[in-house]
């Protein structure tokens, strides 16, 4: 299979990040995992150790795209309201679509709502003050793109 759209999405994300904190990503064959443990297994491919299933919230494809768009353009520590370029958002949409209609997406919070909420909750999976990202999987392949920022 040709996965150029997913690879391009990850490259575009890194390019848009603009130097805010650290970035970890991975894309490859879906690692084996027990039922419900898929997000943790994918996170481990980027070097994270996640205990239990409470760390991740399932997102729709549109929410995953919006989360990537926010994380690619703005800081977690001091968000400025920066918006990802339209071409970047389109790249994310193509990458997400490439995983197919059965794909599932996860994050450690509802980051696409971060700047609109005064009671935001997330579950950190790193030692950084803030960390966030998206995990996508379709049973055959998976990706994780994750950012870490300290204040």
N, C-alpha and C positions, 0 to 999 in steps of 0.2 A: 504494500500500500504506500501511497505517496502522502506524507505527512507535512509537506512544506508549509501549509497554512498554519499548523500548530507551531512549527519552528519559527516562522515569521512573526507570529503573535508574541512568542517569548522574547525574541530579539527586539521587537518594537517596544515591549514593556521595559526592557533594560535600558533602551535608548531614551525613553521618555522619563525615566526615573530621576534624571537630573542631579545625581549626587546625593540624594537624600538617603543616608544610612547605608546599611549593607543589604545585599541581594543574594538570595540562594534560589536556584531553580534546577529542575530535573525533568526530563521527558524520556519515556521509554516503555518497555513492555510492563504491563500491570503486574506488580509483585503479588505473590500469593498472600492471602489474608483470610482470616475467619470472617464469617458473615457479620457485617457491621464494623469490622476492623479495617476496611479498605482505606479510609483517609489516613489512619495512623501508619499503615504500611507504606503509603506513598510519601508521607512526611518523613519517614525513616530514610527514604532514598536521598533526601536532601540533608541528612544528618541530624534530624530532630528525633527526640525520644518522647513519645506522647503516651501517657497512661490513660486508660479508660476512653469512653466514647463521648464524654461531655464537652470535650474541647472544640468540637466542630459542629457547625450549623449547616444544614443543607440549603443550597441556593438554587434558584431557577437559572436557566441559561442567561436570561436578561440581567438578573441580579449579579451573576458572575461577571458578565461583560461590564456592568456599571462599577463593580468593585475593582476590577482591573483598571478601568479608566480613572477612577479616583486615585488608586495607589500609584499609577504611572505618572500622575501629574502633580501630586500634592504631598506635603509633609504630614506625617501622623502626629508629630509633636506640636507643630504650629501650623495647622491648615490655613491656607490663604484664599481658598476658593478657586485655585487654578483649575483649568479644565483641559482635558486631553484633546489634542488635535483630532479633527474629524477622521483623518486618515488612520490615526492610531486606533480610534474606536472601531472603525471598519475592520482593521486587522484583527482586533480582538474578536469581533463578531464572526469573522471567517474562521478563525482558529477554533472557536467554541462550536460553531456549526459543523466543522470537519469531524468532530468526535461523534456526531450522529444524534438522532433523536432519543436514544436510550442513555445518553451520557448523564452523569450526575456530577454536581459541583458542590464544593464545601469551602467554608472559611471558618475562622475562629471568632467571627462576629459579623454583624450586618453592616459592613464598612461602607456600602453604597448609601447608607443613611447617616453616617458619622457626623457630617457637618450640620445635619438638620435635627439632631437629638441632643438634649441636655442630660440624658440619663443613659448614656451609651455603655454597653457591657461587652467585653470580649474576654477570651481566655488565651493568655500568652502561652506560647509553646517554646520560647527561647528565653535567654537571660536578659534580653534587651528590655528597656522601659516600655517600648511599644513594638509589637510585631503583628503583621497581618499578611494575608495572601489568599490565593485561590488554589484549590486542588480540583482537578478535573479527571474523570475516569469513565471508561466505557466498557470495562471488562477485558479488553484486549490491550489497550495502552492507557497511560496516565501521565499527568504532568502536575508539578507543583511550582508555583512561583511565589516567593515569600520575601518580605522586606522586614528589616529590623532597624529601629531608630532608638537612640538614647537622647534624653533631654539634658 
